[in-house]
Each structure stands twice: as structure tokens, then as C-alpha cells.
Amino acid sequence: MFMRKICTFLLLATFLSSCDDGDVIITSFNFEDAPLQFCEGANSLVFFKINDASNESLSLQLNVEEDAFTESSTLTFQLNESTNFINYRTFDVAPTATYFCNSIPPTSPAVLQDYIGTDGTATITVEAVFNDNDGIEEDSDSDLDTDLDGLLDYYDFDDDGDNVPTALEIGPDPDNPMDTDGDGTPDYLDADDDGDTVLTRNEATEDDINPMNNITDPNVGADYLNRAVAVETIIEVYIEHEYDFTSSAALRVNNAVFTNGEEQLTQESLDLGTITTIATGTTPITPDFPEL
């Protein structure tokens, strides 16, 4: 249960309590079983929970940067009365998600009580899961970075840093990936795919750093797979990479102080719950070439 306090910080459950300037009716302030939902605005996110049984809502508006959910992080916001604030409201009938997702709140249902959080902190714990979609099942807990480009293999578009995407080096059977030179190292982890002593990355040209486009003998294919061609051009730059991400967000509010005129309601800790999928997308990145 959430901790509830009014005026002199007496615990409140589902009964009538009074403050100095009149009666304050708080139905329950119980949102444990209510799912956490959210709406996206121009410069902010609105998170909300609705208790249908008691016609109550708890909403939290936060000014969140657009890229806040592209990687795992902990975000902290100071609550105020403008950009970041929390509201506790009671209504004549239970609101729906539409009430919070409109730029202009509708006139119905009617608000009976409106407490705004003027103090406290809100914390969002973001967990982002990355996927390079290369067909290789890799341990997301592994810290393996084969090409030392700063991207771990499990979400690295090009695991061996040879400027040929891993997905194209695997071949038709991910369980038996291609090994062009037969050295026991599959192409997607082999810096020299054809074993001609010239790195795959360096079997390109300065004008086009993609090795797949450098073809001397069309009957064989790209030079990086043709052992008979070993022309070297030093390439010390990577092609653009990309990986997908899916993020979840867990919300908590601490030491919130709600006010309604001279009335005050405090909540020491509010666990609002988790949005399991708050953002998905693709992150493009060109890794820096390592200084070995």
C-alpha cells in the first residue's frame, strides 16, 4: 500500500479526515492494481494511473528529452508546478485514457478534488535492450567486443570490423556460418576472410570503403573473397552501423507534497510501476576507429 498522510501527516486509508479549513475527502489513494499508462506530448510525457473503483487518478508530467530512452539510464526530475509535476484527482465518474491524452483536457468527467505535487523527485529507470538483427544468438551479458570499436558484439552491426555487415557474412545457415578460407574462424569474426594476408577492410578503395563493391574478377566476386587478388589500401574508418533498441521505464516518486489551496497531502514513496515498452527504434552510429 502507498503511504498516506494529510495535514499533520496522519495515516489515511479510506475514511474521512479533516484539515484546518474544512473537510478533505480522500477516497482511497490506492493505485497498486491500476496499470501504468502514458501519453506523449510535444515536449513531455504524461504517465497516469486510474482507479476505476474510486474514480481517482494519479498523473505525472515530465519534461523528457527525445533520446532519453535510447539507452539504459536513471533519470531524476525535481517536481515543480510547471514542467515536472504530479497530480492526484478525484472525479464524479472514472476518467479514461483519453482524458490525459488530449492536449486540452475535456470538461467531463468533472474534477471533484485536484491536488498538485509542488515538491518531491521523480525517477525513471530506463532499461534498453539492443539487437543487431544479424541472426547470431549472442549473450547480451557478454562484454565481448571483437573489433574493439566500442560496440559489444551482441549489438554490433559488424562484429569483426571489416566493413562487411555480420548478417551478410554469416551465409544462409547461421548454425554453420561461412568460413571462406577454412581457417576455423567464421567470416563474420575473421578480419581476413579469404586468407590472402590482406585484411578484408583493406580490400576496398579510398573512394568506396565498402569491400563488397571492390570487384576485380566478376566470376569470383568481391576481392575480399578472392584469394588470387591481394591489393591493399589502408582503410582506417568504419561504415555506418545501426542497431535496434526496445526500452522499458520504471517510475518512482519520492517525498511528493501535494497541495490544494491550504490543504496538503504527502507521499513518502510512490512506486508507479513499469511501462514494458516505452520506446522502440533504430540507432545509427559510426564507431571511432580504435587506436591500437
PyMOL commands that set and color helices and strands:
alter all, ss='L'
color gray80, all
select helices_A, chain A and resi 97-101+153-155+166-170+187-189+200-202+211-213+223-225
alter helices_A, ss='H'
color red, helices_A
select strands_A, chain A and resi 5-6+10-11+17-19+22-24+37-40+45-51+56-62+73-78+85-91+111-131+241-260+263-285
alter strands_A, ss='S'
color yellow, strands_A
deselect
rebuild
show_as cartoon
